[in-house]
């Protein structure tokens, strides 16, 4: 069997024929040519003639420990659609790339599972080449159709660098996939997403979950006024725990102070704080004993603890049809509790009451977004951080937007 026939079968490139093979040291240069006679522009336009031609090389997947290169003669053509001279499209590589499509797909698949430095060492290329390859694959595979048929979305922020550098991440509640990533977490950032979504697709939005960010609320009310804003229950409980912490710090409990002095540690205080903040289902016998001490020695603190538990019930056991009246009654009792922290909390909840009630009635939260944020943290740790927002955004799209990458051996 001739060498050209062997490499034709090994490479398996559609629309391509092997012309010759040259071995130089630890490298193999495979000369190939297009089977089609008509030149094709990257835009898809077919052109019979050419402007000029030159010889180029593309890095291919290694074989038998040898670096593999594809070499071919390519033409520059005048594209009537683009109205300029462009390099013709070749079947074995993406437009503008100096790596074969099989090489780039392998790199992209590995990038979802390892850091780019190790990946560059494995594939024997530069870190910069890996970064550019991931960007090209994402641009090719990221389809605008991901923004179609969005009905319920979650909006959240995540930091990518010290100094309060954030990305805004939009997640589809129905699929759990990331549909958009933008730099920043202000009004302009979310408005940019709504503008990219377009008027007709914005009108299909029915609910948007978020924390109580004034920027996100303002952008949503301006650009998608028909969508119901749902305030994430997790953040509401977080506000309540912060108010409970303030009440806890202002309340001295003699029995717990004596236990701490005897043990010479902060363990009793930590146990008391856990007993107050945690839900009933997480408490052990020792925590119930602490609550008995608090109820006996500081009734004001125990009173606001009960208020916290009653607010948790709003999201867990209260019938959604009764959520409005239940929350209004809770606000009145919190305002009259005697705790300044809970009076401030009651005022805050009143300001966001509509969004809280909507979250209960629709059964929505930002859990989808929080789950995606956990995956993003894994991406950041695996890559040892991403100093540039665009680099992290590209990796988020690659790993969390539903892009499917197949290895050359899986085709």
C-alpha positions in Angstrom: 0.0 0.0 0.0 1.4 3.4 -1.0 2.3 6.0 1.7 -0.3 8.5 0.3 -3.0 5.9 0.5 -2.1 5.1 4.1 -2.2 8.8 5.1 -5.4 9.3 3.3 -7.0 6.6 5.5 -5.2 7.9 8.7 -6.2 11.5 8.2 -9.8 10.8 7.0 -10.3 14.4 5.9 -13.4 14.9 3.8 -12.9 16.7 0.5 -9.2 16.3 0.8 -6.6 14.2 -1.0 -3.0 13.5 0.2 -0.4 14.4 -2.5 2.8 13.5 -0.6 4.5 12.9 2.7 7.9 14.2 4.0 9.5 13.2 7.3 11.9 15.7 8.9 13.3 14.7 12.3 10.3 14.3 14.7 7.9 15.9 12.3 5.8 14.7 9.4 4.7 17.2 6.7 1.7 15.9 4.7 1.0 17.7 1.5 -2.8 17.8 0.7 -5.1 19.4 -1.8 -8.8 20.2 -2.1 -10.8 17.8 -4.2 -13.3 20.6 -5.3 -12.3 22.6 -8.3 -14.3 25.7 -7.4 -13.0 28.0 -4.7 -15.2 28.9 -1.7 -15.1 32.1 0.4 -15.5 31.7 4.2 -18.8 33.5 3.7 -20.0 30.6 1.6 -19.8 32.3 -1.8 -18.3 30.1 -4.6 -15.9 31.7 -7.0 -14.4 29.9 -10.1 -11.2 32.0 -10.5 -8.5 33.1 -8.1 -6.6 36.3 -7.3 -3.2 34.6 -6.5 -1.9 31.6 -4.5 0.6 30.6 -1.8 1.7 27.6 0.2 0.6 27.3 3.9 0.9 24.9 6.8 -1.6 23.9 9.5 -0.7 22.0 12.7 -2.6 18.7 12.9 -3.1 16.2 15.7 0.2 14.3 16.6 0.6 10.8 15.4 3.0 8.2 16.8 4.8 10.8 18.9 5.5 13.0 15.8 4.2 16.5 15.1 1.9 16.4 12.1 1.7 19.3 9.7 -0.7 19.7 6.8 0.7 21.6 3.8 -1.3 22.9 0.9 -1.5 25.5 -1.8 -4.3 28.0 -1.1 -5.7 30.8 -3.2 -6.8 34.3 -2.5 -10.1 35.1 -4.3 -12.2 38.1 -5.1 -15.5 37.6 -3.3 -18.4 39.5 -4.9 -20.5 39.2 -1.7 -17.7 40.5 0.6 -16.5 42.9 -2.1 -12.8 42.3 -1.2 -10.0 39.8 -1.6 -10.2 36.9 0.9 -8.3 33.7 1.5 -10.3 30.7 0.3 -11.9 28.3 2.8 -10.3 24.9 3.2 -12.2 21.8 4.4 -9.6 20.8 7.1 -9.4 24.1 9.0 -11.5 27.0 10.2 -11.1 30.4 8.4 -8.1 32.3 9.6 -6.7 29.4 11.7 -3.3 27.8 11.4 -4.4 24.6 13.1 -6.6 21.9 11.7 -10.2 21.5 12.8 -9.4 18.1 14.4 -6.5 19.7 16.4 -8.7 22.6 17.6 -11.6 20.4 18.5 -9.2 18.2 20.6 -7.9 21.3 22.4 -11.4 22.7 23.0 -12.5 19.3 24.5 -9.5 19.1 26.8 -10.0 22.8 27.8 -13.2 21.8 29.5 -11.3 19.3 31.7 -7.8 20.8 32.4 -5.9 24.1 32.7 -4.5 25.7 29.6 -0.9 25.6 30.7 -1.0 21.8 31.1 -3.0 21.6 27.9 -0.4 23.6 26.0 2.3 21.3 27.2 0.3 18.2 26.3 -0.5 19.4 22.7 3.0 21.0 22.3 1.8 24.4 21.4 1.7 27.8 23.2 -0.7 29.0 25.9 -1.7 31.8 23.6 -2.5 29.3 20.8 -4.8 27.4 23.2 -6.6 30.6 24.2 -7.2 31.6 20.6 -8.4 28.2 19.6 -10.9 28.1 22.4 -12.1 31.6 21.3 -12.6 30.4 17.7 -14.4 27.3 18.7 -16.8 29.2 20.9 -17.5 31.8 18.2 -18.3 29.1 15.7 -20.5 27.0 18.0 -22.2 29.8 20.0 -25.5 30.2 18.1 -27.8 33.2 18.4 -30.7 30.7 18.6 -29.7 30.2 22.3 -31.6 33.5 23.0 -34.8 32.3 21.4 -37.8 31.2 23.4 -36.5 32.6 26.7 -39.4 32.7 29.2 -37.9 32.5 32.6 -34.3 33.7 33.2 -32.0 34.1 36.2 -29.5 37.0 36.5 -26.6 37.0 38.9 -23.1 38.4 39.2 -19.8 36.7 39.9 -16.4 38.2 40.6 -13.5 37.3 38.4 -10.7 39.5 39.8 -9.9 41.4 43.0 -11.0 45.0 43.2 -14.7 44.3 42.6 -14.4 43.2 39.0 -17.6 41.3 38.1 -19.3 39.5 35.3 -23.1 39.4 34.8 -24.3 35.9 34.0 -27.8 35.2 32.6 -29.2 31.6 32.9 -32.2 30.0 31.3 -34.4 28.5 34.1 -35.9 25.9 31.7 -32.6 24.4 30.4 -30.1 25.5 33.2 -27.7 26.8 30.5 -25.8 30.1 30.4 -27.3 32.2 27.6 -25.3 35.4 28.0 -22.2 36.7 29.9 -21.3 40.4 30.1 -18.6 42.4 31.8 -19.7 44.5 34.8 -22.7 44.3 37.0 -24.4 47.7 36.5 -27.5 48.9 34.7 -25.6 49.3 31.4 -24.5 45.6 31.5 -27.9 44.1 31.8 -29.4 46.6 29.3 -26.8 45.4 26.8 -28.2 41.9 27.2 -31.8 43.1 26.7 -30.7 45.0 23.6 -29.0 41.9 22.2 -32.1 39.9 23.0 -34.2 42.3 20.8 -37.7 43.7 21.2 -39.7 40.6 20.1 -37.7 38.2 22.2 -37.9 40.5 25.2 -41.6 40.5 25.0 -41.6 36.7 25.6 -40.0 37.0 29.0 -42.4 36.3 31.8 -40.1 36.2 34.9 -36.6 37.3 35.9 -35.1 36.1 39.1 -32.3 38.1 40.8 -31.1 39.4 44.1 -32.3 42.8 45.2 -29.7 44.6 43.0 -31.0 48.0 42.2 -29.1 48.0 38.9 -30.7 44.7 37.7 -34.1 45.8 38.9 -33.9 49.2 37.1 -32.6 47.6 33.8 -35.4 45.0 33.8 -38.1 47.5 34.5 -36.9 49.7 31.7 -36.2 47.1 29.0 -38.6 44.3 29.9 -41.4 45.9 31.9 -43.9 43.0 31.3 -41.6 40.5 33.0 -42.2 39.7 36.7 -39.2 40.4 39.0 -38.7 37.6 41.5 -36.4 38.3 44.5 -34.3 35.2 45.3 -35.5 33.7 48.6 -31.9 32.8 49.6 -31.0 36.5 49.7 -34.1 37.3 51.7 -33.1 34.7 54.4 -29.6 36.1 54.2 -30.9 39.6 55.1 -32.8 38.0 58.0 -29.8 36.2 59.3 -27.8 39.4 59.2 -30.4 41.2 61.2 -30.4 38.2 63.6 -26.6 38.5 63.9 -27.0 42.2 64.8 -29.5 41.3 67.5 -27.3 38.5 68.7 -24.3 40.8 69.1 -26.3 43.3 71.1 -27.6 40.7 73.5 -25.3 39.5 76.3 -26.2 36.0 77.5 -24.6 35.4 81.0 -24.8 31.6 80.8 -23.0 31.4 77.4 -20.4 33.9 78.6 -19.7 31.7 81.6 -19.3 28.7 79.3 -17.0 30.6 77.1 -14.8 31.8 80.0 -14.6 28.3 81.4 -13.7 26.7 78.0 -11.5 29.6 77.0 -12.7 29.3 73.4 -15.4 30.8 71.2 -17.0 27.5 70.7 -20.1 28.3 72.8 -20.7 31.5 70.9 -20.3 29.7 67.5 -22.7 27.0 68.6 -25.2 29.7 69.7 -24.9 31.5 66.4 -25.4 28.3 64.4 -28.4 27.4 66.5 -30.0 30.8 65.8 -29.2 30.9 62.1 -29.7 27.3 61.0 -33.1 25.9 60.1 -35.0 23.7 62.5 -34.2 20.5 60.6 -30.4 21.0 61.0 -30.5 21.4 64.8 -29.1 18.8 67.1 -29.9 18.3 70.8 -27.1 20.5 72.0 -28.5 23.4 69.8 -31.9 22.9 71.3 -30.4 23.3 74.8 -28.8 26.6 73.7 -32.1 27.8 72.4 -33.7 27.0 75.8 -31.0 29.1 77.5 -31.7 32.0 75.0 -35.4 31.8 75.6 -35.0 31.9 79.4 -32.4 34.6 79.6 -33.0 36.8 76.5 -36.6 36.7 75.4 -36.1 39.6 72.9 -33.4 37.6 71.1 -35.6 34.5 71.1 -38.5 36.5 69.8 -36.6 37.7 66.7 -35.3 34.1 66.2 -38.9 33.0 65.9 -39.6 35.8 63.4 -36.7 34.4 61.3 -38.2 30.9 61.4 -41.6 32.3 60.4 -40.1 34.0 57.4 -38.5 30.8 56.4 -41.9 29.2 56.5 -43.1 31.6 53.9 -40.9 29.9 51.3 -41.3 26.3 52.6 -44.8 25.6 53.9 -47.1 28.6 53.4 -49.7 28.2 50.6 -48.7 30.6 47.7 -52.2 32.0 47.7 -51.8 33.2 51.2 -48.2 34.5 50.8 -49.2 38.2 50.4 -51.3 38.4 53.6 -48.7 36.2 55.5 -45.9 38.5 54.6 -47.8 41.7 55.5 -48.6 40.2 58.9 -45.0 39.2 59.4 -43.8 42.8 58.5 -46.1 44.3 61.1 -44.8 41.9 63.8 -41.1 42.5 62.8 -41.6 46.3 63.0 -43.1 46.0 66.4 -40.5 43.5 67.7 -38.4 46.1 69.6 -35.3 45.2 67.6 -33.9 48.0 65.5 -32.3 45.5 63.1 -35.6 43.8 62.4 -37.3 47.2 62.0 -34.8 48.0 59.3 -35.3 44.5 57.8 -39.1 45.0 57.8 -38.7 48.3 55.8 -36.4 46.6 53.3 -38.8 43.7 52.8 -41.7 46.2 52.2 -39.6 47.8 49.4 -39.2 44.4 47.7 -42.5 42.8 48.8 -43.8 42.4 45.2 -40.7 40.5 44.1 -40.7 38.3 47.2 -44.4 37.4 46.7 -43.8 36.7 43.0 -41.0 34.3 43.8 -43.3 32.4 46.2 -46.2 32.3 43.8 -44.1 31.2 40.8 -41.9 28.9 42.8 -38.7 30.5 41.4 -35.4 31.2 42.9 -31.8 31.9 41.8 -30.8 28.3 42.5 -30.0 27.8 38.8 -27.7 30.8 38.8 -26.0 29.8 42.0 -25.4 26.3 40.6 -23.8 27.8 37.5 -21.7 30.1 39.7 -20.4 27.0 41.5 -19.3 25.6 38.1 -17.7 28.9 37.2 -15.7 28.8 40.4 -14.4 25.4 39.4 -13.4 26.8 36.0 -11.5 29.6 37.8 -9.7 27.3 40.2 -8.8 24.9 37.4 -7.4 27.7 35.3 -5.7 29.3 38.4 -7.7 32.5 37.8 -8.5 34.5 34.6 -7.2 38.0 34.7 -9.2 39.1 31.6 -13.0 39.1 31.6 -13.2 37.9 28.0 -11.1 34.9 28.7 -13.3 33.8 31.5 -16.5 34.5 29.6 -15.3 32.3 26.7 -14.6 29.5 29.1 -18.1 29.9 30.7 -19.7 29.7 27.2 -17.6 26.6 26.4 -18.4 24.7 29.6 -21.9 26.0 30.6 -23.8 27.0 27.5 -24.5 23.6 26.0 -21.8 23.7 23.4 -21.1 20.1 22.3 -17.5 19.3 21.4 -16.7 15.9 19.8 -13.2 14.4 19.6 -12.0 13.4 16.1 -12.1 9.7 17.4 -15.8 10.1 18.2 -17.0 11.0 14.7 
